Amino acid sequence: LAQATAPTSRSETPSRNPISHPYMAATSFFLLVLLTIVEVSGKPAGILRGKHPGGGGAHKPAAKKHLLHHLGLRAKKGSQPDHSHNGAGNVARRPGAKEFRSVLQNHEDVQYVTEIAVGGQNMYAVLDTGSFELLVFSQACKMCGRVKLLYDHEGSQHYRSGNIDTMHSFGSGDTWSHEAYDRVRVGQLTAADQPFWEVVRSEMPVLRTATFQAIVGLGPAHSATKLAEEQAQSAEEEMEEILREGRTVPADLAQEAKEFREAAEHSRGKVDIYTNFGVQRFSVCIGKLAGDPGYFTWSDADPAVMPPGTFQALPVLGSIHWSVELTDMRLGHGGYMDPQTVRLGCGGQEGGCAAILDTGTSLLAAPRSAINAIESALMQLDWDCSRIGELPDLRFNLAGVEYSLPPESYIGRVDGEIPPALMEVLHFHSFNSSLAEGPTDCQPLLMSLDTETQFGPMYILGLPFFRKYYTTFDTGVDGANGTAQPKMFTALADDQCMPTEPKPSLLHSIPRRGHLMKVDPSQLRVPEWLSKSKAGHGKRKRTHHV
């Protein structure tokens, strides 16, 4: 992103050079309830043309068929990236912030928000480990919710306009944003001149009832730059494959590769919000029972100071997301090859998988084949929720260590209609409880995800994971040289959402069953890549790197 050298008037229609940027692709990875999914094989975003999106002039951007991150950007003509923050890898780190705990307010057990302030204006935000930067909904957006709850940059003394506009195309509509800078506060933490995207226009009716006005991306440091580099390399490899086959490289594919390279360089000077806060480590825990709040601890204590055996270290698998090696996904108490075990994948000759730990996804996400196996297990219970106690835990290994989640993490009831945009990924059925005469049926509460990573099929461990495991994310950022070695730690969470040392007597006891989840599909937050990826210009299907 290029920092603005002076505020840009809302009425201007500046001449800009096209630069595709990964930041908002990354932000949309785990973006927005009800409204997501960017259709990888459907309608793409285009580069903004015509009037500024906040200027009131309706326009339709030109489509770019093969842009994986589905966004278009326009920078001021002649503008260059401003690396006044000491450039990528050399961001000046603030003194460490003191530990404090934010309460996450519960909305129907599928959304959790906390209060933040942008430009001195209070609003609710989702704290999302699955996206990479800050997105704020503006009063200029007429379809982004209740106007008086939205951000007004004219009411801020610290607002500064950037010089880039961006468009997002989601399965349920489009949004247009403008780069901006302002002072951001979360509790006792303050980030001065924090870059963010100010959403100024939306053609997405579902935003009118959103429970939040901002999304705080908390992915690993420098992820946006790494994502752009990876996607540029992928596009270049596809071009090489086309040339080897004696075919002509499409102009838009060549342009795409060029834009990804420019985007990577353009993003290097940006500061992650936790770095701006002076926070290296943060933790998440979600209450176990229906209606329970969640908790987000900033500048949490180092897990190393806890009693031995409390925390389990999880090395981050890739370089872009909070990902970890996943193996031996199964239902049952035995090992993966036990004949009494229902094998779901990621074990034996099938090889391993990759799991992303994401606070911004409401449910678990798994390949369709795993969901089919769980459905078969449910059929043996006649889909009767009252018999959920007869179902086994969902067991799996993360980095070689066994984890488990109770049946209520993957089984529950559905109450409400599935939005058309989510039909492809939510394979459970709509249900209207007001018309029911008896108890509702159980359904697998998993999202269908058929995406390959460089480490195997992708899984997403969403909110159900954080109901059992207190999880610490350590950015590993070294302020002296800018290098980052992220890592994660997990501990069993007690009833107060605090890490607790596992006791041998508890390991063999019958686990306390939590509340059977009831889900309104219209309120779910889902990641962008749940739509099925298809091959690009070449025959090779692109891999999503984690």
Protein Blocks (a to p, Z undefined) as FASTA:
>chain_A
ZZdfbdcdfkbccdddddddfklmmmmmmgcehklccdfklccddddehjdfklopacdd
dddfklmnopaddddehiacdfknnpghiaccdddddddddddddehhlaccddddeehi
acdddddfkbcbdcdddfklmkgojfklpccfklpckbccdfbdcddddfkbccdddddd
ddddehjbccehiacdddfbdcdfklmmccbfbdcdfbdehklmmmmmmmmmmmmmmmmm
mmmnopacdfklmmmmmmmmmmmmmmmmpccfklmnopabdcddddfbghiacdddehia
cfklpcehkaccdddfblmbccdddehiaedjbdfklmkbccfbjpajnopadddddfkb
fbdcddfklmmmmmmmmmmnoopaklmmmpccddddeehiacdddfklmgccdeddddfk
lmmmmmcdcddfklpcbdcdddddddddddddfkbccddddfklmmmmccdddekpafkn
opacdddddddddfkopacdddfklmmmccdddddddddfklpccdfklpccdddfbmbd
cdddZZ
